[in-house]
Amino acid sequence: MTNKSNNGFNTWQKSFEKETKKNFSDAKSETDEGIDIKPVYTKDDLENFSFVQNNSLPGQWPYTRGPKASMYTNRPWTIRQYAGFSTAEESNEFYKKNLESGQKGLSVAFDLPTHRGYDSDDDLVMGDVGKAGVAIDTVEDMKILFNNIPLDQMSVSMTMNGAVLPILASFIVAGEEQGVDRSLLSGTIQNDILKEFMVRNTYIYPPEPSMKIVADIIEFTSKEMPKFNSISISGYHMQEAGADNVLELAYTLADGMEYVRAAMSKGLDVDDFAPRLSFFFAIGTDFFMEIAKLRAARTLWAKIMKDFGAKNERSLILRTHCQTSGVSLTEKDPYNNIIRTSYEAMSAILGGTQSLHTNSFDEAIALPTDESARIARNTQLILQNETGVTKTVDPLAGSYFIENLTEELSKKAWDIIKEIEELGGMTKAVKAGIPKLKIEESATKKQAKVDSGSRVVVGVNKYKNPKEPSVDVRVIDNNRVRDDQIKKIQVIKESRDTKAVEKALTNLTNAAKDETNLLIPCIEAIKLRATVGEVSKALEQVYGRHFAKSLSVSGVYGKHFEGDKEFMKVENKIREFENVNGRRPRVLVVKMGQDGHDRGAKIVATSFADMGFDVDMGPLFQSPKDVAKDAIENDVHAIGVSTLAAGHKTLVPELMRGLKEIDPNSKIIVFVGGIIPEQDYEFLYKNNVSAIFGPGSNIIESAEKVIDLISDNLSKE
Amino acid sequence: MELVDKIIKGERASIAKAITLVESSKDADQQISRQLISELIKKPGESIRVGFSGPPGVGKSTFIESFGSYLVSQNYKLGILAIDPSSQITGGSILGDKTRMVEISKNPNTFIRSTPSRGSLGGISMGTREASIILDAAGYDFIFIETVGVGQSEIVASNLVDIFTLIVGPGSGDELQGIKKGITEYADIFIVNKNDGELKIEASKTAADYKSALSYYKKLDELEKQVLLVSAIEQTGMENVIKTINQIIDQNKLKGIFDERRADQLEYWIEEEVKNIIASDITKRLTSKGNIPKYSEKVMKNEMSMYEAVERITKDTLKQ
C-alpha cells in the first residue's frame, strides 16, 4: 500500500488505533462471502482491478453502472409486486385493485400443484390447492385471471418453471381469445429450471429433458414473441435457501451460460435470443454488498456474452428484476420487517435494478393482506417520489468502498464460475448435487451465526419485544378453493371435444419422442381445453418424473458451537437419554405435499444430528400416509413437519390419522416448524401437535424442547 | 410372548418395535430381545436373504428402489434393512436412504428400516441379524440387507445372507486388481449398474472385464459367478436379476450348499456371541482388578518386561 508511507494515512491510522485500541491490520470484519471488510477505504483501493473499469459510464461497456445511459432519470424502475392466491377470480380482483393504486406490472404466483403439473382434483395435492399462489387448471382459469386486464398493454411476469409449457401456452391462448396476437404479448416467464434442481424443487422432469424444454421456449419466443422475455435466470431462490452473495452471483451467471448454450444448440444465433434473457436477484440486508452484487453481475455478464460472440450490444446487457429477501423477514416483532424491506429496496435501487418487488411485512407468517400489500407498494412509491434517488444515475460510482467491493465480488464469483465450467457446466454440476450442497452449507453457517448470537437479528435474538403485537393475516380456505376448481374442471371436461383432446395429447407425446419444439403442439392441446395436468402427464410418459437424491452436510452447524454451554447442555441430555433408553432419540424430518422449499428441513436435520439426534430424512413430496408408514417402520420418537406453503391445516391432521391407522397405540409425537400463522396454533394443538416453531426459532432451544417432550412422553408409558 | 404373535401376524408397528429392541444397548432390552429371538427362531418363515454392497456412488439405493419396485409388482413382500453409513463419531446420524427409495417405501408390501452403522465393523450394525429373523417370521419373501462397501463389510455382511451381491459402476474394472480375491469368495452375483445413456459401452466393457477376471479366480467345484448388466434409472435388467437369484438359490438348495451356509452362519453367530460375552466379562474383571496400571508402572520402572507383565495380568485375570 503506497498510502502507508503517506503522512495523512499514517496519522489517520494512529488515531484509529488509539480510538479503538486495536491494530489496524486486525480491524477487519469478514462477511458471509469470506470478504474482509476494512474500516476505511482509500484511493489505493481502486487499483489493480481486473473486472471493474474506473472511468466507465452508465449504458456503456462493461455496464457496471447500469444497462441504460439515463436510468431512473428518464423512467423509474417498474414496481412489480408478485401476487396470487386461491382462485383466478380472487387473484384477478386483487390485481385490478393494485393496478389502480400505482402498481405498474403484474407478477403471477401460481400454487404448488400448478407448478408441479397436477390438476386441482389430483389426490396428491389435497393440501396445496390455491395456497401459495393461484390455481390454474385450464385456459379458462387463465382467461379469468386476466379478465379486464388488456394483455397488449400490461406486462406480465409469471413465476413458472416446472409446468412452463402448459402455462405459457395458456397465456398465449388467453391472449388470443382476448383478441391479442402473441407477438404483442409482453412480460417474462421464469423458465429457469436449473435452480429448481438446486433449491426450489418445483421441477417435474429430469434435468436433460427439462433443459430441452427451456431451449424450446427460448426458440419459440425469439421467433414469435419479440416483446417477451423467454427466461428469468434467478439467483433469488438461492439466497432464500441460504446462499451467500458470491454463490448466488456465480451460480446464477453459470446457469445463464448453460441456457445460452442450450439455445445455441438449437441452431439459434446468440444475438437472436440473448437480448430477451433477463435475471432475478434477491436483495438481503447486507446493504453495500447487495449494491455491489448488481454492479458485479452486469460487469461479469457483459464479459461472458462477449466471449460467446455476441455482437448486438443488447445481448451484452444484464437486465434484472429484484425482490427483497423473504428469509430476512421475522415472525417475531413483525413490524420490523417494514424497516428491513425499506433498506433492502434502497440497496436494489442503488444497485440499479429494472424492476422491484418489496415484500409485505406479514410474509413470514402468511400471504399478504390488502393492507400489508399496500404498505409494501408504498415503500417503493415513497422511494420514487420523496427521496430523490431517481435524480442521479448510479450515485455511488467512484466510492472507494463500493468499487472495491464490486471488484472483489466479481473476482470471487468468477473463480466459482470457472470451477463449474471445468466440471462441464451447470447441468452436470447440478446432477452431481454440488451447488445444492454448497448452498446448504452456507445456509447452515448463517443459521448457526444467528443461533449463537454472533449475528444480531433485532427482535429475535436481541432487543426482543416484551409485548409481541398480534397481526391479522389472510386466511385461505383451500378446501373451498379445491371444490371450486374441481367443479370447473368437471364442467370443462364435459363440454370439450374429448376425442380431439386425446388426439392433441397423443401428438404432444409423439412430439416429445421426436424432439421437435413442444410448445406448438402444447398450444393446440390447451386451445382444445386440455388441462395443465393432462399436458404434463402426456410429457411424463416420455420423460418420467424426476426424484431428487438428497445429500446432506454434517458437522457445519456443530462447529460454530464448540464449547457453547447451551449446545453442550443438549448434547448431554441426549447422551443421558441414550444411557436410559438404549438408543439415541430418533426424529423423522419431513416435508409433505407439493412444497419443495427444503432449506428449513435440511438445517433442522443437520443441526439436530450434530447435537446427537438420529435423524431420518423423508423424501420430498410425500403424502401424510407415506410419512406415517416411514415413521412407524423406523420406530422414531418424533416427527418434525416443515411447512412453508400453508398446507399444514390439511396435511397435519391427515398425518395424525395415518399414524393411528397403522398403530392405534402410536406414541410418536409430532412437532411443526416453518411459516404458520398464530391463528393456526390452536387448531394444530387441538390436533395433538406437541410443539410449534415459527421462523426465527432458535434451533438449540427447539432441540432441547423436542428432547424434553420425547423424554416426558416416554416416561408416561 | 404377545409380541411374537403380533410379529407373525405382520403388524408393522410391532415389527418396528421388535427391531428397536434387538438394536438397543440397554441390558433389559437385550434380555427381552434374546427371549424374542429364541421364540421367533422356532417359527421360521421362508425368506431369502440377499445382501447388497458396493462402493459409495454406484447407485445402490437407486438400484434397490428399481429392483424392489419390480419385485413388489410381482407380488413379493419385501423387507429392507439399510445400514446407513453417514454416521459421525460424535453426533447422531442423518439417515437419508428413503429419499432414494421413494416408490417402494410407499408400497404396503414393503418394510424399510434404516439403521445408523455407528462406525461398527464392516458397516453392519448390532442387531442386523436379529432384525432379519424378525422380518423372516413376519412373512417377508425377500429380505435385503444393504451395506456400504468399505473395508470388511462384504465379509461380515455375507455371513448374514443366503446370497451376496456386489453392485459396481461402469469403469470400475480397474479396481479388480485391488479387490480380486476376497470378493470372488464372498460375492455370488456382480451387478454392473448404469448400463444406460453415454455409459452403456463402458458398462458392457466393465462387465466383460469382471467376467474374465472372475473365471480366472474360479475354483473347480464352484458355481460360475454371475455378472449382470442393469440400469437402475431405466429399470432394465431387473427380470434377469431375480431369475439369477432364484436359479442360484435353487441350485444351492439342491446341492445342499444353502443349508450348509446357514449352518456355517449359525456357527459363526454362536462363536461371535460367546466371544462377546467373554470379552465383556474380561473387560469387567480387568477394570475391577486394576492390574494394568499397577504392572504398567513396573514396566516403566524397568522392574519387569512388557511381555512378562502381559503374561501375569492374563493369568491373574483368567484365574477365578
Interface residues (C-beta under 8 A of the other chain):
Chain A: F547 A548 K549 S550 L551 S552 S554 G555 G558 I574 E578 V580 N581 G582 R583 R584 A605 T606 F608 A609 D610 M611 G612 F613 D614 V615 D616 M617 G618 P619 L620 S623 K625 D626 K629 D630 I632 E633 N634 D635 I662 D663 N665 S666
Chain B: R12 A13 I15 A16 K17 I19 T20 E23 S24 S25 K26 D29 T62 S86 Q88 T90 G91 G92 S93 I94 L95 G96 K98 T99 R100 V102 S105 K106 P108 F111 I112 R113 S114 P116
